[in-house]
Amino acid sequence: YNNSQMSAKDIDSFCLLNDAGRNLLKTAMEKLSLSARAYDRIIKVSRTIADLEAAENIGTDHLAEAIQYRSLDRESWGY
């Protein structure tokens, strides 16, 4: 089992965000005009980044890194 296979229910259980994280993600979603699918992907990548650092919780630094990857992906594909 890996993070990319998480369902929406799993995301709600294993990818808890604090207020700062929710605000950061909300701002990114609005400014970058991201979809709900992109939201889920950012959360999953954030969980993976946190796991690689052996962090129990997703921090704003993990979210920021995942958002940056998403932005780079969009630039590469010309969106």
C-alpha positions in Angstrom: 0.0 0.0 0.0 1.3 3.4 -0.8 0.2 7.0 -0.5 -0.8 7.4 -4.1 -3.5 4.7 -3.6 -5.2 6.5 -0.7 -8.9 7.0 -1.0 -10.7 10.2 0.1 -11.5 8.5 3.4 -7.8 7.6 3.9 -6.8 11.1 3.1 -9.2 12.4 5.8 -7.8 9.9 8.3 -4.0 10.0 7.6 -3.4 13.5 6.2 -4.5 15.9 8.9 -3.6 19.5 8.4 -3.3 22.2 11.0 -4.8 25.7 10.5 -1.7 27.1 8.8 -1.6 24.2 6.4 -5.2 24.5 5.5 -4.8 28.2 4.9 -1.7 27.6 2.7 -3.4 25.0 0.6 -6.5 27.1 0.3 -4.5 30.1 -0.9 -2.6 27.9 -3.4 -5.8 26.4 -4.7 -7.2 29.8 -5.4 -4.1 31.5 -6.8 -3.2 28.5 -9.0 -6.8 27.7 -10.0 -6.3 24.0 -9.0 -8.9 21.3 -9.2 -10.2 19.0 -6.5 -8.1 16.3 -8.1 -5.0 18.5 -7.7 -5.9 19.1 -4.1 -5.9 15.4 -3.4 -2.6 14.9 -5.2 -0.9 17.7 -3.3 -2.1 16.2 0.0 -0.8 12.8 -1.0 2.6 14.1 -2.1 2.7 16.1 1.2 2.1 12.9 3.1 4.9 11.2 1.2 7.3 14.1 1.9 6.4 14.0 5.6 6.9 10.2 5.6 10.4 10.6 4.1 11.3 12.9 6.9 9.8 10.5 9.4 7.3 13.3 10.5 4.1 12.2 12.1 2.1 15.2 10.8 2.1 17.1 7.5 3.7 20.5 8.1 3.4 23.6 6.1 6.9 23.0 4.7 5.8 19.6 3.4 2.7 21.3 1.8 4.8 24.1 0.3 7.2 21.6 -1.3 4.3 19.6 -2.8 2.7 22.8 -4.1 5.9 23.8 -5.7 6.2 20.4 -7.4 2.7 20.9 -8.7 3.5 24.3 -10.0 6.6 22.9 -11.8 4.5 20.2 -13.3 2.0 22.7 -14.7 4.8 24.8 -16.2 6.4 21.8 -17.8 3.1 20.9 -19.5 2.2 24.4 -20.5 -0.9 24.9 -18.3 
